[in-house]
């Protein structure tokens, strides 16, 4: 039987957490999800991860949490690292940076799955070589897992595409985060790795990347700093649904996921999801 993995893109603030809490438990049943991975680095007020936010998302059914450049924005994350090995910072951060860089978890069907995250370098804070970091992590976890999911948290599409090609055939999926806008390039690469440049954010789409557009526009037009409050309108759960052969680790399919408020209400009242039967 294929292993179905849902990768949820950057959860932004309370609107993002709320739609995950509402939709995910029902999607786990409807789509027979074996594992749920979620980028949660924007879940606390738009930047960082707190204990409360982690508990909300974990209670909803998230199994593994990846983080990006906002990893240390909330001090509570250090306590979270002590509590769970399923909360990951980028593997190409310095070796003595707090937090785990990879994890091996058991999916609901018993399959061992490896997960890690890599940060891009173009237009981002300086980090170590993403390609060598990926090689190092794979040398460690490939002995224990054939199914491996990689979050590439990067600004430049070329950084993400290059890592996808570099890891093709060595991991099950390379899925992009950080830029918050879903791309239409989901595909299975030639050697069997599922790839999408950005799976999109999970949060309010009536916004500028999750923030109130009036605040962003006012700051842009006047150069006067404004607080970029998290927006509230049109919440959506976005990500990628990947089906993997557990025996080989090769991806069998990938599709974009976008569950809006209307579909969430339908799920909550027992209706069918638009992706049922995938």
C-alpha positions as CSV (number, residue, x, y, z in Angstrom):
1,X,0.0,0.0,0.0
2,X,1.3,3.5,-0.8
3,X,2.2,5.8,2.1
4,X,0.3,9.1,1.8
5,X,2.2,12.1,3.3
6,X,0.7,15.6,3.7
7,X,3.2,18.4,3.8
8,X,1.6,21.7,5.1
9,X,3.2,25.0,4.0
10,X,4.1,27.9,6.3
11,X,1.4,28.2,8.9
12,X,0.8,31.9,9.5
13,X,-0.7,33.1,12.8
14,X,-4.0,32.1,14.4
15,X,-5.9,31.9,11.1
16,X,-3.4,29.3,9.9
17,X,-3.5,27.4,13.1
18,X,-7.3,27.5,13.2
19,X,-7.9,26.0,9.7
20,X,-5.3,23.3,10.4
21,X,-7.2,22.4,13.7
22,X,-10.5,22.3,11.8
23,X,-9.5,20.6,8.6
24,X,-6.5,18.3,9.4
25,X,-8.2,15.7,11.6
26,X,-10.8,15.1,8.9
27,X,-8.2,15.1,6.1
28,X,-6.2,12.4,8.0
29,X,-9.2,10.1,7.8
30,X,-10.4,11.2,4.3
31,X,-7.0,10.9,2.6
32,X,-5.7,8.0,4.8
33,X,-2.6,10.1,5.7
34,X,0.3,8.1,7.2
35,X,2.3,11.2,8.1
36,X,1.8,14.9,8.4
37,X,4.8,17.3,8.2
38,X,4.2,21.0,8.8
39,X,6.4,24.1,8.4
40,X,5.4,26.1,11.6
41,X,7.9,28.9,11.7
42,X,5.3,31.6,11.2
43,X,2.6,30.1,13.5
44,X,3.1,32.4,16.5
45,X,1.7,35.8,15.5
46,X,3.4,35.4,12.1
47,X,6.9,34.7,13.3
48,X,8.3,31.9,15.4
49,X,6.8,28.9,17.3
50,X,5.6,28.9,20.9
51,X,4.5,26.0,23.2
52,X,0.8,26.9,22.7
53,X,1.1,27.0,19.0
54,X,3.0,23.7,18.9
55,X,0.3,22.0,21.1
56,X,-2.5,23.3,18.9
57,X,-0.9,21.9,15.7
58,X,0.2,18.7,17.3
59,X,-3.3,18.1,18.7
60,X,-4.7,18.6,15.2
61,X,-2.5,15.7,13.9
62,X,0.9,17.2,12.8
63,X,3.6,14.7,13.3
64,X,6.8,16.6,12.4
65,X,7.5,20.3,12.5
66,X,10.0,22.1,10.3
67,X,11.3,25.6,10.9
68,X,13.1,28.2,8.8
69,X,14.8,31.6,9.2
70,X,12.4,32.6,12.1
71,X,13.4,29.6,14.1
72,X,14.6,31.5,17.2
73,X,12.1,34.4,17.1
74,X,10.3,33.0,20.2
75,X,12.3,32.0,23.3
76,X,9.9,29.2,24.0
77,X,11.3,27.3,21.1
78,X,14.4,26.3,23.2
79,X,12.1,24.5,25.7
80,X,10.3,22.9,22.7
81,X,13.6,21.5,21.4
82,X,14.1,19.9,24.9
83,X,10.6,18.4,24.8
84,X,10.5,17.0,21.3
85,X,12.9,15.7,18.7
86,X,10.3,16.3,16.0
87,X,10.9,20.0,15.8
88,X,13.6,20.7,13.3
89,X,15.9,23.7,12.5
90,X,17.8,23.9,9.2
91,X,20.4,21.2,8.9
92,X,22.9,23.7,7.4
93,X,22.8,25.9,10.5
94,X,26.1,25.8,12.5
95,X,26.6,22.5,14.2
96,X,26.2,24.1,17.7
97,X,22.9,25.9,16.9
98,X,20.1,24.7,19.2
99,X,17.6,22.2,17.8
100,X,17.6,19.0,15.9
101,X,18.5,18.8,12.3
102,X,16.8,15.6,11.3
103,X,14.4,13.0,12.7
104,X,13.3,9.4,12.0
105,X,9.6,8.9,12.8
106,X,7.2,6.0,12.4
107,X,4.3,6.6,10.1
108,X,0.8,5.3,10.9
109,X,1.4,2.2,8.8
110,X,4.7,1.5,10.6
111,X,7.0,2.8,7.8
112,X,10.1,4.6,9.1
113,X,10.3,8.1,7.5
114,X,13.2,10.5,7.7
115,X,12.6,14.3,7.7
116,X,15.0,17.2,7.5
117,X,15.0,20.8,6.4
118,X,17.6,22.8,4.5
119,X,17.9,26.6,4.2
120,X,18.7,28.4,0.9
121,X,21.5,31.0,0.7
122,X,20.3,33.5,-2.0
123,X,18.8,36.6,-0.4
124,X,18.9,34.8,3.0
125,X,21.0,35.0,6.1
126,X,24.4,33.3,5.8
127,X,24.2,29.6,6.4
128,X,26.4,26.6,5.6
129,X,26.5,24.8,2.2
130,X,23.0,23.3,1.7
131,X,24.2,20.5,-0.6
132,X,27.0,19.3,1.7
133,X,24.6,19.5,4.6
134,X,22.1,17.4,2.8
135,X,24.8,14.8,1.9
136,X,25.8,14.6,5.6
137,X,22.3,14.1,6.9
138,X,21.5,11.5,4.2
139,X,24.6,9.6,5.1
140,X,23.2,9.3,8.6
141,X,19.5,8.6,8.0
142,X,19.5,6.6,4.8
143,X,20.7,3.5,6.7
144,X,17.3,3.6,8.6
145,X,14.8,5.1,6.2
146,X,14.0,4.7,2.5
147,X,11.2,7.3,2.7
148,X,12.7,10.7,3.2
149,X,11.0,14.2,3.1
150,X,13.0,17.4,2.7
151,X,11.8,20.9,3.3
152,X,13.8,23.4,1.3
153,X,13.2,26.8,2.9
154,X,14.6,29.3,0.4
155,X,13.9,32.6,-1.3
156,X,15.2,31.9,-4.7
157,X,13.4,29.4,-7.0
158,X,16.8,28.4,-8.4
159,X,18.1,27.3,-5.0
160,X,15.0,25.1,-4.5
161,X,15.2,23.6,-8.0
162,X,18.9,22.9,-7.7
163,X,18.4,21.0,-4.5
164,X,15.5,19.1,-5.9
165,X,17.7,17.9,-8.9
166,X,20.7,17.3,-6.6
167,X,18.6,15.0,-4.3
168,X,16.6,13.4,-7.1
169,X,16.5,9.6,-6.5
170,X,18.0,9.9,-3.0
171,X,14.9,11.3,-1.2
172,X,11.1,10.8,-1.7
173,X,10.2,14.5,-1.8
174,X,11.8,17.9,-1.9
175,X,9.1,20.5,-1.1
176,X,9.7,24.3,-0.9
177,X,8.6,26.8,1.7
178,X,9.3,30.4,2.8
179,X,7.9,32.4,-0.2
180,X,4.3,31.7,0.8
181,X,3.0,31.6,-2.8
182,X,2.1,28.2,-4.2
183,X,3.8,27.3,-7.5
184,X,2.3,25.2,-10.3
185,X,5.3,23.0,-10.9
186,X,4.5,19.9,-8.9
187,X,6.2,16.9,-10.6
188,X,8.0,13.6,-10.2
189,X,11.6,14.2,-11.1
190,X,13.3,11.6,-13.4
191,X,14.7,9.4,-10.6
192,X,11.5,9.4,-8.6
193,X,11.6,12.4,-6.2
194,X,8.4,14.4,-5.8
195,X,9.1,18.1,-6.1
196,X,7.3,21.5,-5.8
197,X,9.1,24.9,-5.6
198,X,6.7,26.3,-3.0
199,X,3.7,24.6,-1.5
200,X,2.2,27.9,-0.4
201,X,1.3,29.2,3.0
202,X,-1.4,28.0,5.3
203,X,-3.2,31.2,6.5
204,X,-5.1,34.2,5.3
205,X,-4.9,34.7,1.6
206,X,-6.7,38.1,1.7
207,X,-3.3,39.6,2.5
208,X,0.3,40.2,1.5
209,X,2.0,36.9,2.3
210,X,-0.3,36.6,5.4
211,X,0.0,40.2,6.6
212,X,-2.6,42.9,6.4
213,X,-2.2,44.5,3.0
214,X,-3.2,48.0,4.2
215,X,-0.3,48.0,6.7
216,X,2.2,46.7,4.0
217,X,0.9,49.2,1.5
218,X,1.1,52.2,3.9
219,X,4.7,51.4,4.8
220,X,5.6,50.9,1.1
221,X,4.1,54.2,0.0
222,X,5.4,56.4,2.9
223,X,8.6,54.7,4.2
224,X,7.0,55.0,7.6
225,X,7.3,51.7,9.5
226,X,4.1,50.0,10.3
227,X,3.5,46.8,12.3
228,X,2.6,44.1,9.8
229,X,-0.3,42.5,11.6
230,X,-1.4,39.1,10.5
231,X,-4.5,39.3,8.3
232,X,-7.6,37.3,8.8
233,X,-9.5,36.9,5.6
234,X,-9.8,33.9,3.3
235,X,-7.9,31.3,5.3
236,X,-6.6,28.3,3.4
237,X,-4.7,25.2,4.2
238,X,-2.1,24.7,1.5
239,X,0.6,22.2,0.9
240,X,1.4,19.0,-1.1
241,X,0.0,15.5,-0.9
242,X,2.6,13.0,-1.8
243,X,2.1,9.2,-2.3
244,X,5.2,7.1,-1.8
245,X,6.1,3.5,-2.3
246,X,7.4,2.5,1.2
247,X,9.5,-0.4,-0.2
248,X,11.6,1.8,-2.6
249,X,11.1,5.4,-1.3
250,X,10.1,6.5,-4.8
251,X,7.2,9.0,-5.1
252,X,4.2,7.7,-7.0
253,X,2.3,11.0,-7.2
254,X,2.2,14.5,-6.0
255,X,-0.7,17.0,-6.1
256,X,-1.2,20.6,-4.8
257,X,-3.4,21.0,-1.8
258,X,-5.6,24.0,-1.2
259,X,-8.4,23.6,1.3
260,X,-10.4,26.8,1.8
261,X,-12.9,27.8,4.4
262,X,-15.8,26.5,2.4
263,X,-14.3,23.1,2.0
264,X,-13.3,23.1,5.6
265,X,-16.9,23.7,6.6
266,X,-18.0,20.8,4.3
267,X,-15.5,18.5,6.0
268,X,-16.6,19.5,9.4
269,X,-20.2,18.6,8.6
270,X,-19.3,15.3,7.1
271,X,-19.1,16.2,3.5
272,X,-16.6,14.9,1.0
273,X,-13.3,16.6,0.3
274,X,-12.4,17.6,-3.3
275,X,-9.4,15.3,-3.1
276,X,-11.1,12.2,-1.8
277,X,-10.0,9.1,-3.4
278,X,-6.4,10.4,-4.1
